[in-house]
């Protein structure tokens, strides 16, 4: 196959890559274990949100003062103005419809309203629709892209998929080194180059995967701010080059968002979606923030777009198993339960 980047080609996979086909092994631990870890991971957000809600739902009549106090609590938990207004409107309608009289019942109504908002985001990633299934990982510097790629590669391997990683962040040497460590640890080949065009690295990786019948390609890209228009143009070029290597790819454009950034994560989603057409999200570092309510803002924004943008995974810790598929009910329970 003709390679338009032949003069500056990245280091590609060896001619022979040993195919290791092992039986899929279970990835999920016992649900009680994960539920507890999720609850622990959301502790800061729950203290911010749930602690105040406990006092609010202590009993008494539902009136305008209650709604005003609830509005303040949601805003300070980074739910955002638009999502807060949406939640309150839905909650008022539910209270009226169910003829709820006191704040004890209001907590259950809030749980149902939050679940209604977040449930559409619960759409698991399916990598079996194409082979190779090409994923393009994007996000700002520091969002946790490299760590997410390592955890995701391990997870996909455990589910029985062969995986190849393309180290497309050619601007940051540490990114290549980190991915190589993940690759060595998980016996996943990493296509990398010390210098050169990131699009060339990823182009070579996709061709290598096709030749060796690798099932999933995870392509890293350099972190960039949405305001860096020249860099956003460059990542569009990477997207076009992937499509040249394999028409119709990338099949998933996964945006990694750091929950610590709160409402800024919503702005990042808008910018990257406008530029690339994001198809899925990973929300990281939920264990280190009191701003976990931002997922409601993301859900509301997604609701307003022409196409729902699901949260594929959430991260609540450093362990390899702390990247898990988003479960709306478990998330809401961990958020609100004391």
C-alpha positions, 0 to 999 in steps of 0.5 A, a space after each residue: 500500500 502506498 504511504 504518503 508519509 514514506 519519507 518520514 515514516 514512524 517506527 512500525 511494528 516488527 514484521 512478525 507479531 506473535 498473535 496471542 489469542 486467549 480466552 476472554 477473562 472477566 473484567 468486572 469484580 463483584 458489584 459490591 466491591 465496585 460500588 464501594 470503590 465508586 462511593 469512595 471515589 465520589 466522596 468529595 463530591 458527595 460531601 459537597 452535594 450529599 452533605 448539604 442535601 441531607 440537611 435539606 431533606 431532613 423533613 418539612 414542607 416543600 416550598 420555594 425556600 427549599 427549591 432555592 436552597 437546592 438550586 444553590 447546592 447544585 450550582 456549588 457542585 458544578 452541575 451548571 446553570 442550564 442543567 440546574 434549571 432543567 433538573 429543578 423544572 423536572 423536579 417541580 413537575 415530578 413533585 406536582 405529579 406525584 403529589 409529594 408533600 415533604 422533603 423526605 420524599 424530595 430526595 427520592 424524587 431528585 434521585 429519579 430526576 438525576 437518573 432520568 438525565 444521566 441514563 442516556 449517557 450509559 452506552 457501552 463501547 462496542 469495538 466489534 463493529 469494525 476490524 481493526 476498530 480505530 479509536 482516536 483519543 483526544 483532550 487537553 494536557 493533563 486530562 489523563 489521556 495516557 493513563 486512560 489509554 493504558 487502562 483501556 488497552 488492558 481492559 480490551 485485552 482482558 476482554 479477548 481483543 488484540 490491541 495496538 497503540 499508536 503514540 501520536 503525541 510526538 510533541 511530548 517525549 514523556 507521553 511516548 515513554 509512558 505508553 511504552 511502559 504500558 505497552 511493555 507491561 501489557 504485552 501490547 505493541 506501541 508504534 512510536 517515533 522520536 520525531 515526525 508528523 503525528 499523522 504519519 505515526 498513526 497512519 503507519 499504526 493503522 496499516 500495521 494493524 490491518 496487515 497483522 489483523 489486530 482488532 483494536 488500534 488506540 491512537 494517542 494525540 497531543 494534548 491541546 487547548 481548544 483556543 489553540 486553533 492551529 493545533 485543533 486544525 492539526 488534529 483534524 488533519 490526523 482525523 483525515 489521515 486515519 480515514 485515508 488509511 482506513 475509510 470510515 475510521 476513526 470509529 470512535 473519537 474518545 474525549 478525555 475530560 478531567 472532572 477537576 476542571 468542572 464547567 471548563 470540561 463542558 467548554 472543552 466538550 463543545 470545542 472538541 465536538 465542533 472540531 471533530 464530532 466526539 463520539 464518546 467521553 471518559 471522565 477521569 479523576 472523579 476521586 480527587 474532586 468535589 465537582 463530580 456534578 459536572 456530569 449532569 452539565 455534560 448530560 444536559 449539553 449532550 441532550 441538546 446536541 443532535 447526537 447524544 454523546 455517551 460517557 463510555 468510562 469513568 475513572 475513580 482512582 489509580 488502579 488498573 480496574 478503576 476505569 469502568 463503564 459508566 453506570 448511571 444508577 450506580 453513579 447516582 446512588 454513590 453521589 447521593 447516599 450518605 
